[in-house]
Every structure is written in structure tokens, then in C-alpha cells.
Amino acid sequence: MKAGPAAPSADTPRTAIIDIGSNSIRLVVYQGPARLPTPLFNEKVLAGLGRSLAATGTIDAEAMAAARTALHRFAALARAMEVTRVRTVATAAVRDARNGRALIAVAEEAGLTVEILSGEEEAAAAGFGVLSGIPGADGIVGDLGGGSLELVRVRRGELAERASFPLGVLRLAPLRQRGRLDRHVESMLHEAGWIGAGKNLPFYLVGGSWRGLARLAMHRARYPLPIIHQYAMSPGTIASLRRTLSHVGKPQLKEVPGLSSGRIPTLADAAALLSVLLKHLKSSGTIVSAFGLREGLLFQELSAEDRAEDALIVATRDEGHMSGRFPEHGDLLDRWITPLFGEDKPAEARLRNAACQLADVGWRANPEFRAERGLEIALHGNWVGIDGRGRAMLAQALWTAMGGTMQSPDPLGRLASEAALRRAATWGLAIRLGQRLSGGVADPLRRSRLSLDAATLRLDLDRADHALYGEIVSKRHAALAGALGRVAVSDAAGRG
């Protein structure tokens, strides 16, 4: 069973986004911290609004009927869930269809007010979505929908050039059948000034069809995590996927975990377009983003201060607050153990901080399975701003902190180096010491101090707290000291 986010407090406002895309219509209801609200509910309908656009320029009757059913259901669900604000947006199919106004009327019948996003607005939302989930993103974001492809340059947390092209996945089949896809894309990119724009930079993938490709790649590579966010694929991998899709049938593709059967018909076209884009943009490879337009719309509404918050720390702190016994304990614990790990780089320090935020989430589990709980929540939790290596280090820290050994359970060794995992295990030992010493409450940590020199790991306590240095604390102190190559020393030793 995969770990899910804790339910936010019932008095926190709920926000919903209904995204009327060219291929799917989706409702997502969010609640929780502004920087990274939790998806409470997520449902899509593959209505195929853009299916007939290339041939007729209109949304066909079947798609319109599916949209009516979906929109009325989604509006009713939002009311039943007491959503405080519903934002309904429409993209290329409604924007381009001659009968797009009829679809808007259908939404209005359901009590919804539709914003039609321009191509530039759609590109901006996708770019901000990637920056929300991958704050250090530096490259080109590509958002492949049913009716259009949006490209946007992201760097240093900001958006630069952006463009929209009529290259949605539902428009590609005729171009491929006539052998014109490569030249057609090259011509469009050249006219818009995008040839070579991604030279030696990653291409960030947004959109259901490209995520479907990543699911297939993960399955073929036997990737040990079911987490698609920040999964990387090289141009060679994309070429290999194209060959696979040329001869693998739908029954085999249905066996791929997480791959929606509704996306299978578009995979070959999506792979072909991606291969052509990587070639002409000269991108170094791809990185998948689980965040896109909807998350970008939320991110755009935040203040600069909220945008600057670390999404990983916000999410793990919120989880710790909801699931732990002592809400303030994570930050205090991180400050308490930090003097031991001055050599940690900033990227490692934030993982250590995240581990401290989650250090108490296993207390409700059966004592025999608390370490497994820590492993599960680190590997499968709803985190962003963290890759597979980071999840493995977070998992190792929690595994050790919750009573597991210094050894690394599978699949951690397939995601991070032995040295990285050993470092994370020492974080776990330090967390374990702090929790045992303090009983999980604040004051003993505030009144004590850890310090490290060439030979010793010293634990100094307030005189009133010397009695806390009991046998189990002494053993955990010694275990941490041994892992750091030091001898355990305390001013409270023998003074119980």
C-alpha cells in the first residue's frame, strides 16, 4: 500500500480546478498549504473534444455529450465537497473550435464560469507548474495536450520565451501518415525562433501522453519506484520507445502499471513528436513533471514569498504536523542535529530537514513495522522537489530512525550510492537519539547540545535534565558516535 498525504484540517478552505482540455476534462479539488496544497480528489474523463478538430474544425456531438455529463458531475461534486472556489479553464479545443461557444454554454448550464486561456496563458501556466514541482528547473517546458503544444523557457525560477503550436497529439496522425511530421515541426520551430533553443538543456515533459511514455519506459527499465515525477529519459530511450511502440500491441501495453488505457492510442504519435522536438531543439534529454497547467494556475496566484518556500519542506512539515505527536518537533530536531553535519551540502541539508519533519509519522504503526512505515512514506509520499536519489536518502534516514538497521533495504541501493545511504543512516541515528532523549517534547532538546570534535561526540545537558541520560539514551549516543567514528562523551554520564 502506497503512502498518501494526510487529510488537511476540515476548516481549511478547499479550491477546485476544472480543466477542459482537448483530450480530457478533469476535476481536482485541493486543500492544505498554499505552496503545495493536497489533491483531495482527482477525476478525469477522456472526452476527446479535439478529436474531430483537424477534420471538421468542430467538437463532435459524441464529445459534446461526454463533456456535458462530466461538467454537470464535476459541478455537483464541487458543491457536495463544499469547495469555496471553483476555477474552470478551457484550452485549445474550445479556443479553436467553431462551436466552442456551445461547450461554454454547456458549462454555464452546470453553473460554471469558463475562462478560455490563450496559447500564451496556457504556456505560462505549464511553465509555472513545472517550477512549482521542480523549483530549480532550467530548460524548456513542453506541454503536450490534445489540441496544442506549448513551449516555455524556464530559468532561475522565472519564465522567459513562450509559444503555442497547433501540434496537439490528436492532430499528429495525419502528419505522420504523410511523412511530414519532421519537416512540419522544423518549419514551425524555425519560424518561431525556437530551433536550437534547448541546446544542452533538459526538456521538461508535461501532459498525459508524455507521462504515459514515461510509464512505459519505467516499466521496461524495471525502475524500482512507481513515482513518475522527475523521472529522466535520454534521447536514446525515446528512440527505443518508438521502436517498441511500432510492434507492441494494446494488450501488452495495458499491462504497464499506471498507464491509462485511454492514452495508449496516442503514445506512438507522442513519441514521434518528442523525438523530433529533441532533435530540433537540441535538448540533452527529458525530465517528467507530474505538475502542469493546474498546479501552475495555483502557483501563479501565490505571493513572491510563498513561491519562494521549499515545497518539499512545506509538504513534509504539513505531514509531520498532521501525523506526528508534537507539531513543532521537526524543525527543533533538525536544529539540534545540524552541528554534527556541517559538511552536508545544501541539497543534502534539505533532505535531512525533511527527514526530521517526518521523524514522528510512524508512531501509530505497529511497533514491529515502524521502520517499514518510514520507508514507505519516504519512497511513496506525495513529495515534489525531490528525485529518486533524494527519496532513497530520505527513506534510509527514516528507516534507521524508526528502528531499522544501518543496512539499506531494497530498493534503496538501486537509487542512491552506498556513501549517500550511509550518510542518511547517520542522520537517522541522530534523529533516533534526539527523540529518545527528549521523549518527543521540546524542552530537553532546547536545553541540550550536541558537538563534534576530532575524537568525541559530546552531549551536554542542563543539570536538571541529567536524569534523562538513561541506559537507552547512552546506547543510542554510543551508536551514533560509532557511526561517526567518535567516542560518546556526556556531562550527564553516571549522574542519573
C-alpha positions in Angstrom: 0.0 0.0 0.0 1.4 3.4 -1.0 1.6 6.2 1.4 -0.8 9.1 0.7 -0.9 12.6 2.1 -2.6 13.2 5.4 -6.0 14.8 5.2 -5.8 18.5 5.8 -7.8 20.1 8.6 -11.5 20.3 7.9 -11.6 24.1 8.5 -9.0 24.7 5.7 -10.7 26.2 2.5 -11.0 23.9 -0.5 -10.2 25.0 -4.0 -11.1 23.2 -7.2 -9.9 23.5 -10.8 -11.9 22.1 -13.7 -9.6 21.8 -16.7 -11.4 21.4 -20.0 -8.6 20.1 -22.3 -8.6 18.9 -25.9 -8.3 15.2 -24.8 -9.6 15.1 -21.2 -11.7 17.1 -18.8 -10.5 16.9 -15.2 -11.6 18.0 -11.8 -9.0 18.3 -9.0 -10.0 19.5 -5.5 -7.2 20.9 -3.4 -6.8 21.7 0.3 -3.8 22.5 2.5 -0.8 24.7 2.5 -0.9 27.4 -0.2 2.6 26.4 -1.5 1.7 22.8 -2.0 -2.0 22.0 -1.4 -3.0 18.4 -1.2 -5.2 16.9 -4.0 -8.2 15.6 -2.1 -10.0 14.4 -5.2 -8.9 13.9 -8.8 -11.0 12.6 -11.7 -10.7 12.8 -15.4 -13.0 12.0 -18.4 -11.4 11.4 -21.8 -14.0 13.3 -23.7 -11.9 13.9 -26.8 -13.1 17.4 -27.5 -10.3 17.9 -30.0 -10.7 14.6 -31.8 -12.6 16.0 -34.8 -10.9 19.4 -34.9 -8.4 18.7 -37.7 -11.1 17.2 -40.0 -14.1 19.4 -39.3 -13.0 22.3 -37.2 -15.7 21.5 -34.6 -16.2 19.5 -31.4 -18.3 16.5 -32.5 -21.6 15.5 -30.9 -20.3 12.5 -29.0 -17.5 14.6 -27.4 -20.0 17.3 -26.5 -22.3 14.8 -24.8 -19.4 13.4 -22.8 -18.4 16.9 -21.8 -22.0 17.7 -20.6 -22.1 14.6 -18.4 -18.6 15.3 -17.0 -19.2 19.0 -16.3 -22.5 18.5 -14.6 -21.0 15.8 -12.4 -17.9 17.9 -11.5 -20.0 20.9 -10.6 -22.2 18.7 -8.4 -19.2 17.2 -6.7 -17.7 20.6 -6.0 -20.9 21.6 -4.3 -21.1 18.4 -2.3 -17.5 18.8 -1.2 -18.2 22.4 -0.1 -15.5 23.8 -2.3 -15.1 27.5 -1.6 -13.8 28.4 -5.1 -14.1 26.7 -8.4 -11.9 27.8 -11.3 -12.9 26.4 -14.7 -10.4 26.8 -17.6 -10.5 25.7 -21.2 -7.7 25.3 -23.7 -7.0 24.6 -27.3 -10.1 22.6 -28.4 -12.6 25.2 -27.0 -10.3 28.0 -28.2 -10.1 26.8 -31.8 -13.4 25.0 -32.4 -16.1 26.9 -34.4 -18.7 25.6 -31.9 -16.5 26.2 -28.8 -19.2 28.6 -27.6 -21.6 25.7 -27.4 -19.3 23.9 -25.0 -19.1 27.1 -22.8 -22.9 27.1 -22.7 -22.9 23.5 -21.5 -20.6 24.6 -18.7 -22.8 27.5 -17.8 -25.8 25.2 -17.6 -23.9 23.4 -14.8 -23.3 26.7 -13.0 -19.6 27.1 -14.1 -17.9 30.2 -15.5 -15.3 29.3 -18.1 -12.0 31.1 -18.7 -10.6 30.4 -22.2 -6.9 30.5 -21.9 -4.9 31.9 -24.8 -1.9 29.9 -26.1 0.5 32.1 -24.2 -1.5 31.8 -21.0 -1.6 28.1 -21.3 2.2 28.0 -21.9 2.7 30.2 -18.8 0.6 28.0 -16.6 2.5 24.9 -17.7 5.8 26.7 -17.1 4.8 27.8 -13.6 3.5 24.3 -12.9 7.0 22.8 -13.6 8.6 25.5 -11.4 6.2 24.7 -8.6 7.2 21.0 -8.7 10.8 21.3 -9.8 12.0 24.7 -8.4 15.4 24.5 -9.9 14.2 23.7 -13.4 16.4 25.2 -16.1 15.5 24.3 -19.7 12.4 24.1 -21.9 8.9 23.0 -20.7 6.8 21.2 -23.3 3.1 20.8 -22.5 1.5 18.4 -25.0 -2.3 18.5 -25.0 -4.8 17.1 -27.4 -5.0 20.3 -29.5 -1.8 22.2 -29.0 1.8 22.1 -27.8 3.1 24.8 -25.6 6.8 25.6 -25.2 8.2 27.9 -22.5 11.8 28.6 -21.4 12.3 28.4 -17.6 15.4 29.6 -15.8 16.1 30.9 -12.2 12.5 30.4 -11.2 11.2 32.6 -13.9 9.6 32.2 -17.4 11.2 33.6 -20.5 10.2 33.0 -24.1 6.9 31.0 -24.7 5.0 29.9 -27.7 2.0 27.8 -28.6 1.8 25.5 -31.7 -1.1 23.6 -33.3 0.7 20.3 -32.6 -1.6 18.6 -30.1 -1.4 14.8 -30.0 -4.9 14.5 -31.7 -3.6 16.4 -34.7 -0.4 14.4 -35.3 -1.6 11.2 -37.0 -2.3 12.8 -40.5 1.2 14.5 -40.5 2.9 11.1 -39.6 0.9 9.2 -42.2 2.0 11.6 -44.9 5.6 11.6 -43.6 5.6 15.3 -43.0 5.9 15.5 -39.2 9.7 16.2 -39.0 9.6 19.0 -41.7 6.4 20.5 -40.4 7.7 20.7 -36.8 11.1 22.1 -38.0 9.3 24.7 -40.1 7.1 25.8 -37.2 10.1 26.0 -34.8 12.2 27.9 -37.3 9.5 30.5 -37.9 9.0 31.0 -34.2 12.8 31.2 -33.5 13.0 28.0 -31.4 15.5 26.0 -33.4 18.3 25.1 -31.1 16.7 26.9 -28.2 17.2 24.0 -25.8 20.8 23.2 -26.7 22.3 21.0 -23.9 19.3 21.7 -21.7 16.7 19.3 -20.4 13.2 19.2 -21.9 10.5 19.0 -19.1 7.6 16.9 -20.1 4.0 17.9 -19.2 0.9 16.2 -20.5 -0.8 12.8 -20.2 0.5 11.3 -23.4 4.2 12.1 -22.5 3.7 10.8 -18.9 2.3 7.6 -20.5 5.5 7.3 -22.4 7.4 7.6 -19.2 5.3 4.9 -17.5 6.2 2.6 -20.4 9.9 3.5 -20.0 9.9 2.9 -16.3 8.2 -0.5 -16.8 10.8 -1.6 -19.4 13.7 -0.4 -17.3 12.2 -2.0 -14.2 12.6 1.2 -12.3 12.1 0.5 -8.6 9.8 3.4 -7.8 6.2 4.0 -9.1 6.9 7.7 -8.9 6.9 9.5 -12.3 7.8 13.0 -11.1 11.4 13.9 -12.1 11.9 10.6 -14.0 14.6 11.2 -16.6 14.8 9.8 -20.2 17.5 10.2 -22.7 17.0 10.7 -26.5 18.2 7.1 -26.9 15.4 5.9 -24.6 12.8 7.9 -26.6 14.1 6.3 -29.8 13.9 2.8 -28.2 10.3 3.5 -27.0 9.4 4.4 -30.6 10.7 1.0 -31.8 8.8 -0.7 -29.0 5.5 1.0 -29.9 5.9 0.0 -33.5 5.4 -3.6 -32.7 3.8 -4.0 -29.2 0.1 -4.5 -29.2 -2.5 -2.8 -27.0 -3.0 -5.9 -24.7 0.7 -5.8 -23.7 0.5 -2.0 -23.1 -2.5 -2.5 -20.8 -0.2 -4.5 -18.5 2.0 -1.4 -17.9 1.3 -0.2 -14.3 -0.2 3.3 -14.2 -0.7 3.6 -17.9 -4.2 4.7 -18.7 -5.8 2.6 -21.5 -7.2 5.8 -22.9 -3.7 7.2 -23.5 -2.5 4.1 -25.4 -3.7 5.2 -28.9 -1.7 8.5 -28.6 1.6 7.1 -27.4 3.2 6.5 -30.8 2.3 9.9 -32.0 3.5 11.5 -28.8 6.8 9.6 -29.0 7.3 10.7 -32.6 6.7 14.3 -31.8 9.0 14.2 -28.8 11.8 12.6 -30.8 11.5 15.4 -33.5 11.4 18.1 -30.8 14.5 16.9 -29.1 16.3 16.8 -32.4 15.5 20.4 -33.4 15.6 22.0 -30.0 18.9 20.1 -29.4 17.8 19.2 -25.9 20.0 17.0 -23.8 17.2 14.7 -22.6 13.9 14.8 -20.8 12.6 15.1 -17.2 9.0 14.3 -16.4 6.9 16.7 -14.4 3.8 15.5 -12.6 2.9 19.1 -12.2 1.5 21.1 -15.1 -1.2 23.6 -16.0 -3.5 23.2 -13.0 -0.6 23.4 -10.4 0.7 26.4 -12.4 -2.5 28.2 -12.1 -2.4 27.8 -8.3 1.3 28.8 -8.2 0.7 32.0 -10.3 -1.7 33.2 -7.6 0.9 33.0 -4.8 2.9 35.9 -3.4 6.6 36.0 -4.1 7.2 35.0 -0.5 5.0 31.9 -0.8 6.5 30.9 -4.2 10.0 31.0 -2.6 9.1 28.4 0.1 10.7 25.0 -0.4 7.9 22.7 -1.5 9.5 19.6 0.0 9.8 21.2 3.4 6.3 22.6 3.3 4.8 19.2 2.4 6.8 17.2 4.9 6.2 19.7 7.7 2.5 19.6 7.0 2.6 15.8 7.0 4.5 15.8 10.3 2.0 18.3 11.8 -0.9 16.1 10.8 0.6 12.7 11.6 3.1 13.3 14.4 2.5 13.8 18.1 4.5 17.0 18.6 4.0 19.5 15.7 7.0 21.7 16.5 9.4 18.8 16.8 10.7 18.6 13.2 12.3 22.0 13.0 13.7 21.7 16.5 15.1 18.3 15.9 16.8 19.5 12.7 18.4 22.4 14.5 19.6 20.0 17.3 21.4 17.6 15.0 22.7 20.1 12.4 26.0 20.7 14.3 27.0 17.2 13.5 26.6 17.5 9.8 28.3 20.7 8.8 29.8 19.0 5.8 26.4 18.4 4.2 25.8 20.3 1.0 22.6 22.4 0.9 20.8 19.8 -1.2 21.6 17.2 1.5 20.7 19.5 4.3 17.2 20.0 3.0 16.8 16.2 2.8 17.9 15.9 6.4 15.4 18.6 7.3 12.7 16.7 5.5 13.6 13.6 7.4 13.3 15.4 10.7 9.9 16.7 9.7 8.7 13.2 9.1 10.5 11.6 12.1 7.4 11.0 14.1 4.9 9.9 11.4 5.3 6.2 12.3 4.2 6.3 15.9 0.7 5.0 15.2 2.1 2.0 13.3 2.6 -1.4 15.0 6.0 -1.1 16.7 7.3 -4.0 14.7 6.6 -2.1 11.4 7.5 1.5 12.2 10.7 1.3 10.1 8.6 0.0 7.2 6.2 2.9 7.7 9.1 5.3 7.4 10.4 3.6 4.3 7.0 3.6 2.7 6.2 7.3 3.3 9.6 8.5 2.1 9.5 6.4 -1.1 5.8 6.8 -2.0 4.8 10.1 -0.3 3.3 12.9 -2.3 6.6 14.9 -2.4 8.0 17.2 -5.1 11.4 18.9 -5.4 13.0 15.5 -4.8 14.3 12.9 -7.2 14.8 9.1 -6.8 18.2 9.5 -5.1 16.7 12.0 -2.7 13.8 9.7 -1.9 16.2 6.9 -1.2 18.2 9.0 1.3 15.1 10.2 3.0 13.9 6.6 3.2 17.2 5.4 4.7 17.1 8.2 7.3 13.6 7.3 8.4 14.2 3.5 8.2 17.1 3.9 10.6 15.4 6.5 12.8 12.4 4.3 13.3 14.3 1.2 14.4 15.7 -0.3 11.2 19.3 -1.1 10.9 22.2 0.9 9.2 21.7 -1.5 6.3 19.8 -0.4 3.2 16.6 -2.3 2.4 15.6 -2.8 -1.2 15.2 -0.8 -3.4 17.4 2.0 -1.9 20.7 0.6 -3.2 19.3 0.9 -6.7 18.5 4.5 -6.3 21.5 6.0 -4.4 25.1 5.3 -3.7 26.4 3.4 -0.7 28.1 6.5 0.6 24.9 8.6 0.3 22.8 6.0 2.1 25.4 5.7 4.9 25.3 9.4 5.4 21.5 9.3 5.6 21.7 6.4 8.1 23.7 8.6 10.4 21.0 11.3 10.2 18.6 8.6 11.2 20.7 7.6 14.2 20.9 11.3 15.3 17.2 11.7 15.0 16.7 8.5 17.0 18.9 9.8 19.8 17.1 13.1 19.9 13.7 11.5 20.1 14.7 9.0 22.8 16.4 11.7 24.9 13.5 14.1 24.7 10.5 11.8 24.6 9.5 13.8 21.6 8.9 17.1 23.5 10.7 20.3 23.0 12.3 21.5 26.2 15.0 18.8 26.6 16.3 19.5 23.1 16.3 23.2 23.7 18.3 22.7 26.9 20.9 20.3 25.4 23.6 20.5 22.8 25.5 18.1 20.5 29.0 18.9 19.5 31.7 17.1 17.5 35.5 17.2 17.6 38.2 15.0 16.2 37.7 12.3 18.8 34.4 12.7 20.5 30.7 13.2 20.1 29.7 15.2 23.1 26.2 15.6 24.5 25.8 18.3 27.1 22.6 18.6 29.1 21.2 21.1 31.6 21.9 19.9 35.1 18.1 19.5 35.7 18.0 17.0 32.8 20.9 14.7 33.7 18.4 12.1 34.8 17.2 11.8 31.1 20.6 10.3 30.2 19.5 6.7 30.9 20.7 3.4 29.6 18.8 3.5 26.3 19.9 7.1 25.6 23.5 6.1 26.4 23.3 3.2 23.9 21.9 5.4 21.2 24.5 8.1 21.9 27.2 5.4 21.5 25.7 4.0 18.3 25.7 7.5 16.7 29.2 8.2 17.9 30.5 4.9 16.5 28.9 5.6 13.1 30.7 9.0 13.0 34.0 7.4 14.1 34.0 9.1 17.5 33.6 8.2 21.2 30.5 9.2 23.1 31.0 11.7 25.9 28.4 13.3 28.1 28.5 15.6 31.2 25.5 13.5 32.4 27.1 10.1 32.2 26.8 8.3 35.5 24.8 11.1 37.2 21.2 9.7 36.8 
